[in-house]
Amino acid sequence: MMLGLGAQCDHTEPPCGAYTPGDIILGILASVHSKVKDLPARIRPDQYTCIDFDLIPFVQSLAAIHTIETINDSGFLPGIRLGYLMCDSCVYATKALHCVEQMLAVNGSFPVLSNYSDFTSSVKAFLGERYSELSIPVAKFLSLYMIPQISCTSSSPALSDKSRYASFFRVIPSDVYQTKALAKLMKYFNWDWVGVVTLDDDYGKPALEKFLIDSGKEQICVEFQEVVPNYLGSTDIAKRIKELADKIRRSTAKVVLLILRPEHVEMLFKELIKTNTSRIWIASDAWSTARFLMKMKDINKVGDIFGFTFLTGMIPGFEDYLKNLRLAPGERNDFIREYKQIRFNCSQQSEHTSPLACNVTDPLEANDDYLLSAVDLTEAYNQRVAVYAVAHAIRNLLKCNDTACSGDTNLLPWQLVSILREINFTLDNKTYSFDQYGDFENAYDLISWKKNGDERVPEVVGQFLIKNEEVEVNDHKIPWNNKTVPLSRCSVTCLPGTEKSISNISCCYTCTNCSEGYYSNETDQLTCKKCPEGSWSLPGSRECQKWSIWFLEWSAAYSIVVMIGTVIGALLLVFSFIFYILHREKPFIKGILVISCLMKFGLMVSFGGVILFLGSPNIHVCRAQQTMYGLGFTLCVSCILVKALHIFLELMSSNPAKQRELRKFDKPFVIIGILTAIQALICIFWMVFDPVDVEEKQSKTQLLTLNRLCTQGFMYGFGAMHVYIALLAVVCFGLAFKGRDDETDPIVFSMLIHLFAWLCFIPIFITQYDSRPIVQISGIMVSNYGVIFCHFAPKWFKILSEKTLETVKTPVAPLTNDSDSGVISNFTSDLRESTHSIPQSRFSIAESEPSNWDISSLHLSEVSIASFRRRRQRSWRSKSLRPRRRTLSNL
């Protein structure tokens, strides 16, 4: 032990403010004063004058002193007494270095050596400093001598670098974890639009950089970053605080993180209280438990305050110690003296002055419990942990047991460093150890400043556990207004069913609905999720739904109408067949009975194809429905074409010889077979090379519906089939129109109906995918009914009309005009001759059949009538001729 140290730390030496002798001395660095007087005007390296007494570091230094005295009284180090030497750094790094220099000086001088392995001093370890701005230069300096330094509050991440701060330790986590905790807290409450204010020192800058990294990982954006001077005596600090207050007022961020000292926060709050500006404040550990801030005037106007603080606890016997502050014999503590002068001196009035100060005769002997309420005593618990960490290291190095220590108390300071790195000790039923970076990895307490009248009191409402890096919040302990967490966002929350459309700033975005087939079931999803297989969603959906399959169900209204129409059509065909059989001896039926039956069969097949469009389709049904319609209606149109061709050939020439030559082309069954066979080949090629299939395709008209429809391949076969039928219809129409008479009118109208129906339906068929089955059914039904009502119905009417005429027969009036009588007589005679002179083949479809197509075979052909007119030598009046023709037709 170097006794000369005591001479240097008497009351005449300013750097040393407190001292107690001992076998091993611990150095205490505490910024009991927060300013250095006239620092900007300093031009000479003379003595520093510190002002503005700060109760927080004062009480923390007393906690360290109390713990040292407790260890000495407990016999933890048998036969060894710990002493301390305390110096006030005044929150100024240069002053802190001055303190260390004075405390390490040997006999008033500071040795300069090339090797400090054997360097020793009375101070074996240092406790402090409070602020990282001061701890960093001190740690660099002490690393030269490898003298251990243990801080209770310096949390800068830079101090974890053992290559630069080899002998630095701290009983708290690094700000690496604090900034994570701050970002996690903001994320927990969905605050993604915040402001940040930091100091321009080695504590504020690294903390800001680390927070920006951690907040970015949590998708939290910073609206503004402001920096204020660390030194409270700076000439422009008041101006900067006002500018900062204006910035906060104008900002849209409702949450502001303050990485500041308590004095800076006090100045800022005073400015904001003037305009009743309220925000949610997130406190760094530097001011999260500052009791004087909790008691400042109108503190309840600034808004909610949260912060993280290191794990705290009560120091046994510390409250009694503070209520009975007295100096022991041989102990010196100028800071206790100063505090008592502030508290109990009636002539020095301040915010800390006791109401009973003027009744105190000797301030140094007076005591009260003011410190218990003015400062959060639990915050000083880490001082106890730090002192015990050094004490355990000394105990291990000196090989102490319960009765004695065998080691030399004049130990080399660097020997404690290696022991501290490996030490593991238990205190108050908790185990502590330093990690590889010299830090503690315990946890943070989340505190809320709860309103208590006109003041605030800290309340633990959660925790941040370093091991799992998660924030645990007891929400029921936080009294939000209206029981709703305030928002601080650049953009509104994107509700389920939407996704974020992010702008240049990740927190500023617009909410866009999820597109079809995608969904989001959470708020603020970055992207919508794709629906699982077999399900789908509408735009802006929160969930996916299974597809509903649509097809023409048997029970659907349209299907019922189709079935009714098909049954009626089939019944009409059956009725027509029976009707024709019963009247097969009629001249206009006898010649066309077989052809008519073939037409009915084709239409019946076509109607059968319509039924196949109903119900859930499969590939076989799809093939059958197209083939049945194609072949059935082709057979029908082929029969109509044969009929039109026959009439056309009959009208081509009046020359019997030429008619016999043209009759070679009138082979009805051959033509029908060939034309139908061509359609069969088209269908075969279609089904082989461009087959139909069944597909489920999203409906354009029904939501969340898949249309199960038959496809037509690439439409080549489908188009060829319909074009072929249309071509036959056009040929029928052309032949019938060329030789138009009463017999060709049904052909003309039926083909016009078919062509017009499909010309109307084809555009709908192409453009309306969902309606294709309905369109095709409608086209088939119109075409089929067109044939029925144009070809078969007139025959029913004609036969029924003949029966009516036979029942009620109108007599012919006698002719009174002689000349007219002669005309009729001659006309009738010639008519009979002409009728007998026309070969029967002109009215026969087959050469072997002498019967005619229909009742028109009883009329004169245009050629015969023209011949008859040429033989007439005189004309008759139209007035007398018209009634005679009616008489003829009645014959």
Summary of the structure (lengths in Angstrom):
residues: 891
radius of gyration: 56.2
end to end distance: 157.8
largest distance: 176.6
contacts: 2871
relative contact order: 0.07
helix: 48%
strand: 15%
